[in-house]
Each structure stands twice: as structure tokens, then as C-alpha cells.
Amino acid sequence: EFCTTCGQQLNSQEWHSAHSSHPTSPVREYTPYSQPDSAFSSDEKIGDYSARELASYIGKNAPYYIVKFRGIAQGRPCGWNWAAFLLGPFWLFYRKQYGLGLLYFVVHMLSNIAFAVAYAPVQFAESEAAAIAAEAALLESAIFIPVVLLFFVLKIFLGIKGNDLYFRFCEKKIAAAKDKTPDLSPAELTTCGGVALGVAVLFYVLSYIALEFVTLLTM
């Protein structure tokens, strides 16, 4: 949290108990705010690199990640990442973490295909009684619970560790880029990093087509 009058960083006790030194200022001068653009300076060191270098590599939504990266570098929890939790491998592809993204995508697809195959008797049952019987059999099957658990465990893990994984990824990629070009400019870092919306959309479409194809085969 930061003072809205002078911008100084405050801990929770300070901003709750702080008194204004500016009598003419508006009420609640010390109300904390969450505007990450003003929460760091370009020259601030976060881990091995400056905030400017990290922000240049991150590209879109850099202020959010810079604040999270600072906390990670200082040994604090990395925070929950809703995009990573909800989008899973597609968030990894969007953030150009292709290796981990491909691994997650394979597991994601296998779990979805296994679920689609196991659920097919319920989905395509010819009567309500048959659907109820198929659903009971599904719940007792050896594959259903493990598949569902695997799906949610992976999502929760990525939600919890997504910011930390991305921080390490950015540091690794910046180090590799600077090994090749020691005087790499921020603009060149932006070219190396940034996001890959097209790749994320491509894999999303592929997963949709694959699941539709599996559904057709199980009809």
C-alpha cells in the first residue's frame, strides 16, 4: 500500500494509524490505493533485473506483474493469478511459456478426452432411466474421479504458482537475450517478450476441434 499524498510505501499498520501532515489535503489522505503504474520506478531492481527491463519483456499488463514479481523477489507469497487458473495452458501460450504450455496442454487434452469418453453413455443415453444408470456407473468407475481431480489440481496449481513461474521464465529469457546481446535495449526486449495471442487462440481452437471429434466418435 502507498500513501496517496506522497507515494511512500506503507505497511498495513502504518496506513491504518497514520495521521495527515497536510491539514489542507482532502479527507483520508492515507487511504491505500492499488494503481500499480505508480507502485514502482523504472530503475528499481527486482531480482537480477530492473523493473524497466522486466516491464519491457512482459508487455501487456506489466504493472500487475511487476508488483507481483517484487513480492516474489522479497520472499513474499506470489499471489493468486485468475488468468492462469481460468485459462490454464492457454494463459501459458499467451505468455509465451511454450514448453510448460505444451506439457499442460497435453495433460489438459488427455483429461478432457478421458472425461468426454467416460461421460458419453450419460450424454447419449436413450432414456432417463438409462442416463441415471450410466451416471451411477460413471461415478463408480475407476477413471472419473482421478480425471476430475487431475483437471482441478492442475488449474489450482497454476493459479497459485502462475506468477512465480512467469517471473522465473522472464528472468531466464532476459538472461538468454542479454547473453547474446549485452547492450540489449528495452525495445528489443519487448520484441523478444510480449504476448502471443495468436498461439493461445490457435491451441484453443485445436482443443475445441479435438473434443468435438471425440464426441462424434463416441455417439
C-alpha positions in Angstrom: 0.0 0.0 0.0 1.2 3.6 -0.7 0.4 7.0 0.7 -1.9 8.9 -1.7 -0.3 12.2 -0.7 3.4 11.5 -1.1 3.6 8.0 -2.7 5.7 6.4 0.1 5.2 2.7 0.6 3.4 1.9 3.9 2.8 -1.3 5.7 -0.7 -2.2 7.0 -0.1 -0.8 10.5 1.2 2.5 9.2 -1.6 3.3 6.8 -4.2 2.4 9.4 -2.7 4.6 12.1 -1.1 7.3 10.0 -2.0 11.0 10.6 -2.0 13.6 7.9 0.8 16.1 7.8 -1.2 18.2 5.3 -4.1 19.9 7.0 -5.4 21.3 3.8 -5.4 18.0 2.0 -8.7 16.1 1.3 -10.0 13.7 3.9 -8.4 10.3 4.1 -5.1 11.3 2.6 -3.6 7.9 3.6 -6.3 5.7 2.0 -4.3 3.0 0.2 -4.6 2.6 -3.5 -3.8 -0.2 -6.0 -2.6 1.7 -9.0 0.4 -0.4 -10.0 1.7 2.1 -12.6 2.9 4.4 -9.7 4.0 1.5 -7.5 7.5 1.1 -8.9 10.2 3.1 -10.6 11.9 2.0 -13.8 15.3 1.7 -12.1 14.1 -0.4 -9.2 15.9 -3.8 -9.0 13.6 -6.8 -8.9 15.7 -9.9 -8.7 18.5 -9.7 -11.2 16.9 -7.1 -13.4 15.4 -3.6 -13.3 11.7 -3.0 -13.3 12.1 -1.4 -16.7 13.7 -4.5 -18.2 11.1 -6.8 -16.8 8.2 -4.5 -17.9 9.7 -4.3 -21.4 9.8 -8.1 -21.6 6.3 -8.6 -20.1 4.5 -6.2 -22.4 0.7 -6.2 -21.7 -0.3 -5.9 -18.1 3.3 -5.3 -17.0 2.4 -3.1 -13.9 0.4 -6.0 -12.4 3.2 -8.5 -12.8 5.9 -6.1 -11.7 4.2 -5.7 -8.3 3.8 -9.5 -8.0 7.5 -10.0 -9.1 8.7 -7.6 -6.5 6.9 -9.5 -3.8 8.3 -12.8 -5.0 11.9 -11.4 -5.1 11.3 -10.2 -1.5 10.2 -13.7 -0.4 6.5 -13.0 -0.1 3.8 -15.2 -1.5 3.4 -14.8 -5.2 -0.4 -14.3 -5.1 -3.3 -15.8 -7.0 -3.4 -15.5 -10.8 -7.0 -15.7 -12.1 -6.0 -15.8 -15.7 -3.7 -18.7 -15.1 -6.4 -20.6 -13.1 -9.2 -20.0 -15.6 -7.3 -20.3 -18.9 -4.6 -22.9 -17.9 -2.4 -23.9 -20.8 -3.9 -21.1 -23.0 -2.5 -18.5 -20.5 0.9 -20.2 -20.7 0.8 -20.0 -24.5 -0.4 -16.3 -24.3 2.6 -15.5 -22.1 5.0 -17.4 -24.5 5.8 -20.2 -22.0 5.6 -22.7 -24.8 7.4 -25.6 -23.2 5.3 -25.7 -20.0 2.2 -24.7 -22.0 2.6 -27.7 -24.3 3.0 -30.1 -21.3 -0.1 -28.6 -19.7 -2.0 -28.7 -23.0 -1.3 -32.4 -23.4 -2.4 -33.3 -19.9 -5.4 -30.9 -20.3 -6.5 -32.6 -23.5 -6.0 -36.1 -22.2 -8.1 -35.4 -19.1 -10.8 -33.7 -21.2 -10.9 -36.6 -23.7 -11.0 -39.2 -21.0 -13.9 -37.3 -19.4 -15.7 -37.0 -22.7 -15.4 -40.7 -23.3 -16.4 -41.7 -19.8 -19.4 -39.2 -19.9 -20.6 -40.3 -23.3 -23.0 -43.0 -22.1 -24.7 -40.4 -19.9 -24.8 -37.8 -22.6 -26.2 -40.0 -25.3 -28.5 -42.3 -23.1 -31.8 -43.0 -24.9 -33.9 -42.7 -21.9 -33.9 -41.0 -18.5 -33.5 -44.4 -16.7 -30.6 -45.3 -18.9 -29.0 -41.9 -18.2 -29.4 -42.4 -14.4 -27.9 -45.8 -14.6 -25.0 -44.6 -16.8 -24.3 -41.7 -14.4 -24.2 -44.1 -11.4 -21.8 -46.3 -13.3 -19.7 -43.3 -14.2 -19.4 -42.2 -10.5 -18.3 -45.7 -9.6 -15.8 -46.0 -12.4 -12.0 -46.0 -11.8 -11.3 -43.2 -14.2 -13.9 -40.5 -13.4 -12.7 -39.2 -10.0 -8.9 -39.3 -10.9 -9.6 -37.4 -14.1 -11.7 -34.7 -12.4 -9.1 -34.4 -9.6 -6.2 -34.1 -12.1 -8.0 -31.4 -14.0 -8.7 -29.2 -10.9 -5.3 -29.9 -9.3 -3.6 -28.6 -12.4 -5.8 -25.5 -12.5 -5.3 -24.7 -8.8 -1.6 -25.3 -9.0 -1.3 -22.8 -11.9 -3.5 -20.3 -10.2 -1.2 -20.4 -7.1 2.2 -20.7 -8.8 1.5 -18.9 -12.1 3.1 -15.6 -11.1 6.2 -17.3 -9.7 6.6 -19.5 -12.8 6.3 -16.5 -15.0 8.8 -14.5 -13.0 11.4 -17.3 -13.3 10.6 -17.6 -17.0 11.1 -13.8 -17.6 14.4 -13.8 -15.8 15.6 -16.8 -17.8 14.6 -15.3 -21.1 16.1 -11.9 -20.3 19.3 -13.6 -19.3 19.5 -15.6 -22.5 18.8 -12.5 -24.6 21.4 -10.4 -22.8 24.0 -13.2 -23.2 23.6 -12.8 -27.0 23.3 -9.0 -26.9 24.7 -7.5 -23.7 23.6 -4.0 -24.6 20.0 -5.1 -25.4 17.6 -2.1 -25.4 14.1 -2.1 -23.8 12.6 -2.0 -27.3 14.5 -5.2 -28.3 13.4 -6.8 -25.0 9.8 -6.0 -25.9 10.3 -7.8 -29.3 11.7 -10.9 -27.5 8.9 -11.0 -24.9 5.4 -9.7 -25.0 2.4 -11.9 -25.6 1.3 -14.4 -28.2 -2.5 -14.1 -28.6 -2.5 -16.0 -31.9 -0.8 -19.0 -30.4 -3.2 -19.1 -27.5 -6.2 -18.8 -29.8 -4.8 -21.5 -32.2 -4.4 -24.1 -29.4 -7.9 -23.2 -28.0 -9.4 -23.9 -31.5 -7.4 -27.1 -31.8 -8.7 -28.3 -28.4 -12.2 -27.5 -29.3 -12.0 -29.4 -32.6 -10.4 -32.4 -30.9 -13.1 -32.6 -28.3 -15.8 -32.2 -30.9 -14.2 -35.0 -32.9 -14.0 -37.3 -29.8 -17.7 -36.5 -29.0 -18.7 -37.5 -32.6 -16.8 -40.8 -32.3 -18.5 -41.7 -29.0 -22.0 -41.1 -30.3 
